[in-house]
Amino acid sequence: MDRRSFLKMTSGIAAAAAVSPVWASPSLASEYERSLTLYNLHTGEQTRSTYWVEGEYIDEELDSLSLLLRDHRSDTAIDMDPSLLDLLHDLKSVVGYQKPLHVISGYRSPKTNAMLRTNSNGVAKKSLHMQGKAIDIRLPGVNLDQLHSTALSLQAGGVGYYRRSNFIHLDVGRVRNWRG
């Protein structure tokens, strides 16, 4: 193929890409809307929420996600950090996961966190769960090693790996990782 033919072909590809619909590319689609489907293992509640549309967070949807992610022991909720929800959205998009994400723990009240600390050395005294900036999840059908390495590759915060309990911890604190 000569240079002129190559340039014609690549300009045709570029033109086709420019007019393709936004939903044709996952990365572009996420710039239009972001959705999550979460299932709380402790309460049995499930919600599907499109919480971000065209550059704006939707307050009612953020509220519904915060309610689902409440501390089930004290039945208290706080506003979850939207960047944590974005991290979950990015993770499920990269993995290609379409089912509900299983939530083990979202928000934890200080009282619940203190109680859990007495029963486990894997609970941080100043856990980001108490600030609505952390979540423990599993994605049924997704290999935990794959989920862990994908979460690490996002470089978006803390990633804890809990093989025996079959979940990963994600937070939007500083980038770091550990095994529990």
JOMORA-V472509 format. One record per backbone hydrogen bond with DSSP energy under -0.5 kcal/mol. NH is the residue of the N-H (numbers start at 1). CO is the residue of the C=O. Records with the same first field share a line. If there is no record, write none. Layout:
NH=CO ; CO
//
This chain:
6=2
7=3
8=4
9=5
10=6
11=7
12=8
13=9
14=10
15=11
16=12
17=13
18=14
19=15
20=16 ; 17
24=21
25=22
29=25
30=26
31=28
32=29
33=29
34=52
36=49
38=47
39=101
40=45
41=39 ; 103
44=40
47=38
49=36
51=34 ; 49
52=34
53=56
54=32
56=53
58=51
59=57
61=58
62=58
63=59
64=60
65=61
66=62
67=63
68=64
69=65
70=67
71=76
72=70
75=71
76=71
81=132
84=81
85=81
86=82
87=83
88=84
89=85
90=86
91=87
92=88
93=89
94=90
95=91
96=92
97=92
101=37
102=138
103=39 ; 101
104=102 ; 136
105=136
106=107
107=69
108=129
113=109
114=110
115=111
116=112
117=113
118=114
119=115 ; 116
120=116
123=120
124=122
127=124
130=127
131=128
132=129
133=128
135=170
136=105
137=168
138=102
140=138
142=139
143=141
147=143
148=144
149=145
150=146
151=147
152=148
153=149
154=150 ; 151
155=151 ; 152
159=176
160=169
161=178
162=160 ; 167
163=161
166=162 ; 163
167=162
168=137
169=160
170=135
171=158
172=133
176=157
178=159
180=161
//
